[in-house]
Amino acid sequence: MLYAWSDFVEKVRQFFRSKGYLEVSTPILQSYPNADPNIEPLKVNLTLKGKTKSYWLHTSPEHAMKKLLAIFPKDMFQITKVFRNGEYGRLHRPEFTMLEFYKIGTDYRGLIEELKELLSLFGFEDFQILELEKAFEEYLGIVLSEEEEILKNNLMAYGYDFDDKEDWETIFYRLYVELERCLASEKPTFLIKFPSKLAMYGVVKDGYAERFELYIKGIEIANGWTEERDPQKIRERMKEWIKDRDLPIDEELLQALPKIPEFSGCSVGLERLFMAVYNIESLDQIPWIFKEEGL
């Protein structure tokens, strides 16, 4: 398995180099945490020159790479360890390996094409692109709506139980978990056209987020989008994401965004892709990954 992993990572690296991407490295320790509503960063207190200051272990190299892109706008990628607090299970660890890549002058569809080429190196040749609303209808029999009241009425009409006190996002993610279980085929599936509420750092166009998630054998492998470069829009989203959390906003990132030409970005969980390629059921079967006894 160690040889397989070494060959696997090298194949990923050589793919992006052959496409003209520049491999970069950025600090794992960051002055600002990544802002994400569903991910908790790990804080680290360092003593430097006799003074103690708080830093964060990056949950992805996203912020740092975008700051690089503002200085040198070129297709680039990075393979690095990332850290997330509170995550542990068959598909989750507080430390894992991420591929992050950015492509200048393309939207999210260009990233999908890059991933198709990459996956073909590992024997995947048949792909499915499915709009999220259609996936909800096809697999769950539910008409998805961004309006909370309409979504709840739809659920009642289809006989789904839910707590009326639950908000839209809580209901959505509970349903989304059910949808993920339906995407267990060998065929890689790209889910596209996410609700605008879930745009993350992505562009919203015609009422939908220009964003995708890639699933193979029911496992989420990648997440990408056409990048939003308007700092005010990202600031407003960040304010919502860090509400009631003791996290600062990355002002350096907001200053960098308008300096970057139109671009798109994607993150790939490499251990998860490795699992899909080699039919590994759990991260516990990978001998070098973080494990906590008793969990």
C-alpha positions as CSV (number, residue, x, y, z in Angstrom):
1,M,0.0,0.0,0.0
2,L,2.9,2.3,0.7
3,Y,4.2,1.8,-2.8
4,A,0.7,2.3,-4.2
5,W,0.3,5.6,-2.4
6,S,3.7,6.8,-3.5
7,D,2.9,6.0,-7.1
8,F,-0.6,7.5,-6.8
9,V,0.7,10.9,-5.4
10,E,3.4,11.1,-8.0
11,K,0.9,10.4,-10.8
12,V,-1.3,13.3,-9.5
13,R,1.7,15.6,-9.3
14,Q,3.0,14.7,-12.8
15,F,-0.5,15.2,-14.3
16,F,-0.7,18.8,-13.1
17,R,2.9,19.5,-14.1
18,S,2.2,18.1,-17.6
19,K,-0.7,20.5,-17.9
20,G,1.5,23.5,-17.1
21,Y,0.4,24.0,-13.5
22,L,3.0,25.4,-11.1
23,E,3.5,23.5,-7.9
24,V,3.6,25.8,-4.9
25,S,4.0,25.6,-1.1
26,T,2.3,27.8,1.4
27,P,2.6,27.9,5.3
28,I,0.5,25.5,7.2
29,L,0.4,28.0,10.1
30,Q,-1.8,30.9,9.2
31,S,-2.4,34.3,10.7
32,Y,-6.1,34.1,9.8
33,P,-8.3,30.9,9.9
34,N,-10.1,29.6,6.8
35,A,-13.7,30.7,7.0
36,D,-16.1,27.8,6.5
37,P,-19.5,27.4,8.2
38,N,-19.1,23.6,8.5
39,I,-15.4,23.3,9.4
40,E,-13.7,24.2,12.7
41,P,-10.1,25.3,12.5
42,L,-7.4,24.3,15.0
43,K,-5.9,27.2,17.0
44,V,-2.2,27.2,17.9
45,N,-0.6,29.5,20.4
46,L,3.0,30.4,19.6
47,T,5.6,32.2,21.6
48,L,7.7,34.4,19.3
49,K,10.3,36.8,20.6
50,G,8.8,36.5,24.1
51,K,5.3,37.3,23.0
52,T,2.4,34.8,22.7
53,K,0.2,35.0,19.6
54,S,-2.6,32.8,18.2
55,Y,-2.3,31.2,14.8
56,W,-4.3,28.6,13.0
57,L,-3.4,25.4,11.2
58,H,-4.9,25.7,7.7
59,T,-8.0,23.7,6.9
60,S,-7.0,24.1,3.3
61,P,-4.4,26.1,1.5
62,E,-7.1,28.1,-0.2
63,H,-6.6,31.5,1.4
64,A,-2.8,31.4,1.0
65,M,-2.9,30.2,-2.6
66,K,-5.3,33.0,-3.6
67,K,-2.9,35.5,-2.1
68,L,-0.2,34.0,-4.3
69,L,-2.5,34.2,-7.3
70,A,-2.9,38.0,-6.7
71,I,0.8,38.3,-7.1
72,F,1.4,35.8,-9.8
73,P,-1.8,34.8,-11.7
74,K,-0.8,31.4,-13.1
75,D,-2.4,27.9,-12.9
76,M,-1.1,26.4,-9.7
77,F,-1.5,23.4,-7.5
78,Q,-0.4,22.2,-4.0
79,I,-0.4,18.8,-2.3
80,T,-0.3,19.3,1.5
81,K,-1.5,18.2,4.9
82,V,-4.6,20.0,6.3
83,F,-6.2,20.0,9.7
84,R,-9.8,20.2,10.9
85,N,-11.0,20.0,14.5
86,G,-13.8,17.6,15.6
87,E,-13.6,15.3,12.6
88,Y,-13.1,11.5,13.0
89,G,-14.7,8.5,11.4
90,R,-14.6,6.2,8.4
91,L,-14.1,9.1,6.0
92,H,-12.9,11.8,8.3
93,R,-9.7,12.6,10.2
94,P,-8.4,15.8,11.9
95,E,-5.3,15.5,9.6
96,F,-5.4,14.4,5.9
97,T,-3.8,15.1,2.5
98,M,-5.4,17.6,0.2
99,L,-4.8,18.5,-3.4
100,E,-5.8,22.1,-4.1
101,F,-5.6,23.6,-7.6
102,Y,-6.5,26.8,-9.4
103,K,-7.0,27.5,-13.1
104,I,-7.0,31.0,-14.5
105,G,-9.5,32.1,-17.2
106,T,-12.0,29.2,-16.7
107,D,-15.2,28.5,-14.8
108,Y,-16.1,25.4,-12.8
109,R,-16.8,23.5,-16.0
110,G,-13.1,23.7,-16.9
111,L,-12.2,22.1,-13.5
112,I,-14.6,19.3,-14.2
113,E,-12.8,18.6,-17.5
114,E,-9.5,18.6,-15.7
115,L,-10.8,16.1,-13.1
116,K,-12.1,13.9,-15.8
117,E,-8.7,13.7,-17.4
118,L,-7.1,13.0,-14.0
119,L,-9.5,10.3,-13.1
120,S,-9.0,8.6,-16.5
121,L,-5.4,7.9,-15.3
122,F,-6.9,5.7,-12.6
123,G,-9.3,3.8,-14.8
124,F,-12.4,5.9,-14.6
125,E,-13.8,6.7,-18.0
126,D,-17.6,6.9,-17.7
127,F,-18.9,10.1,-16.0
128,Q,-22.2,11.6,-15.0
129,I,-23.0,15.3,-14.5
130,L,-26.2,15.8,-12.6
131,E,-28.0,19.0,-11.5
132,L,-28.6,18.9,-7.8
133,E,-32.3,19.7,-8.1
134,K,-32.7,16.8,-10.5
135,A,-30.7,14.5,-8.2
136,F,-33.1,15.3,-5.3
137,E,-36.1,14.5,-7.5
138,E,-34.6,11.3,-9.0
139,Y,-33.2,9.8,-5.8
140,L,-35.3,11.3,-3.0
141,G,-38.5,12.2,-4.8
142,I,-38.3,15.7,-3.4
143,V,-38.6,19.1,-5.2
144,L,-35.8,21.2,-3.7
145,S,-36.4,24.9,-3.0
146,E,-34.3,27.6,-1.4
147,E,-37.5,29.0,0.3
148,E,-37.7,27.3,3.7
149,E,-41.5,27.3,3.8
150,I,-41.8,25.9,0.3
151,L,-39.2,23.1,1.1
152,K,-41.1,22.2,4.3
153,N,-44.4,22.1,2.4
154,N,-42.8,19.9,-0.3
155,L,-41.5,17.5,2.4
156,M,-44.9,17.2,4.0
157,A,-46.4,16.5,0.6
158,Y,-44.0,13.7,0.1
159,G,-44.4,12.2,3.5
160,Y,-41.0,13.2,4.9
161,D,-40.7,13.8,8.7
162,F,-38.9,16.8,10.0
163,D,-38.9,19.1,13.1
164,D,-40.7,22.3,12.2
165,K,-38.1,24.2,14.3
166,E,-35.3,23.0,11.9
167,D,-34.0,25.7,9.6
168,W,-33.4,25.4,5.9
169,E,-29.8,24.4,6.1
170,T,-30.3,21.8,8.8
171,I,-33.0,20.1,6.7
172,F,-31.0,20.4,3.5
173,Y,-27.9,18.7,4.9
174,R,-30.0,15.9,6.5
175,L,-31.5,15.2,3.1
176,Y,-28.1,15.6,1.4
177,V,-26.7,12.8,3.5
178,E,-29.5,10.6,2.2
179,L,-28.6,11.7,-1.3
180,E,-24.9,10.8,-0.9
181,R,-25.9,7.2,0.0
182,C,-27.6,7.0,-3.4
183,L,-24.4,7.9,-5.3
184,A,-22.7,4.7,-4.6
185,S,-22.1,3.5,-8.2
186,E,-18.7,3.0,-9.8
187,K,-19.5,5.9,-12.2
188,P,-18.0,9.2,-10.9
189,T,-20.8,11.8,-10.5
190,F,-20.5,15.5,-10.6
191,L,-23.3,17.3,-8.8
192,I,-23.7,20.9,-10.2
193,K,-26.0,23.9,-9.8
194,F,-26.1,24.2,-6.0
195,P,-28.5,26.6,-4.2
196,S,-27.1,30.1,-4.0
197,K,-27.2,29.9,-0.2
198,L,-24.4,27.3,-0.5
199,A,-22.2,29.2,-2.9
200,M,-19.3,29.3,-0.4
201,Y,-16.6,31.3,-2.2
202,G,-18.2,30.7,-5.6
203,V,-20.0,32.9,-8.1
204,V,-23.8,33.0,-8.1
205,K,-25.4,33.2,-11.6
206,D,-29.0,32.9,-12.6
207,G,-30.0,31.9,-9.0
208,Y,-27.5,29.1,-8.7
209,A,-24.0,28.7,-7.3
210,E,-21.4,27.8,-10.0
211,R,-20.2,25.0,-7.9
212,F,-19.8,21.2,-8.1
213,E,-19.0,18.2,-5.8
214,L,-17.6,15.0,-7.1
215,Y,-18.7,11.6,-5.8
216,I,-17.3,8.2,-6.5
217,K,-18.8,5.1,-4.9
218,G,-20.8,7.3,-2.5
219,I,-17.7,9.2,-1.3
220,E,-17.3,12.9,-1.7
221,I,-14.0,13.3,-3.4
222,A,-13.8,16.9,-4.6
223,N,-15.4,20.3,-4.2
224,G,-14.9,23.2,-6.6
225,W,-16.4,26.4,-8.0
226,T,-16.0,29.5,-10.2
227,E,-14.4,31.9,-7.8
228,E,-16.2,35.0,-6.6
229,R,-13.7,38.0,-6.8
230,D,-15.9,40.7,-5.3
231,P,-14.5,41.3,-1.8
232,Q,-17.7,42.8,-0.5
233,K,-19.8,39.7,-1.4
234,I,-17.2,37.4,0.3
235,R,-17.0,39.7,3.4
236,E,-20.8,39.4,3.8
237,R,-20.6,35.6,3.5
238,M,-17.7,35.4,5.9
239,K,-19.7,37.5,8.5
240,E,-22.4,34.8,8.4
241,W,-19.9,31.9,8.6
242,I,-18.1,33.2,11.7
243,K,-21.2,34.5,13.5
244,D,-21.0,33.5,17.2
245,R,-17.5,32.1,16.6
246,D,-14.3,33.6,17.9
247,L,-12.7,33.9,14.4
248,P,-11.3,37.0,12.6
249,I,-12.0,37.8,9.0
250,D,-9.0,37.4,6.7
251,E,-8.6,41.0,5.4
252,E,-5.5,40.0,3.4
253,L,-7.6,37.6,1.3
254,L,-10.3,40.3,0.7
255,Q,-7.6,42.7,-0.6
256,A,-6.2,40.0,-2.8
257,L,-9.4,38.8,-4.6
258,P,-9.9,41.8,-7.0
259,K,-6.3,41.5,-8.2
260,I,-6.9,38.0,-9.5
261,P,-8.2,37.5,-13.1
262,E,-11.3,35.3,-13.5
263,F,-10.4,31.9,-12.1
264,S,-11.8,28.7,-10.6
265,G,-10.5,26.5,-7.8
266,C,-10.9,22.9,-6.5
267,S,-9.9,20.8,-3.5
268,V,-9.5,17.0,-3.6
269,G,-9.2,14.7,-0.6
270,L,-6.4,12.5,-1.8
271,E,-6.9,9.7,0.7
272,R,-10.5,9.5,-0.3
273,L,-9.6,9.3,-4.0
274,F,-7.0,6.7,-3.1
275,M,-9.7,4.7,-1.3
276,A,-12.0,4.9,-4.4
277,V,-9.2,3.8,-6.7
278,Y,-8.1,0.8,-4.6
279,N,-11.5,-0.2,-3.1
280,I,-10.5,0.7,0.5
281,E,-13.6,0.8,2.8
282,S,-12.2,2.9,5.7
283,L,-9.4,5.3,6.5
284,D,-8.6,2.9,9.3
285,Q,-7.2,0.6,6.7
286,I,-4.6,3.1,5.6
287,P,-1.6,2.5,8.0
288,W,0.0,6.0,7.9
289,I,-3.0,8.1,8.5
290,F,-3.8,9.7,11.9
291,K,-5.5,7.2,14.3
292,E,-6.6,7.8,17.9
293,E,-6.8,4.7,20.1
294,G,-10.2,4.0,21.5
295,L,-12.1,5.8,18.8
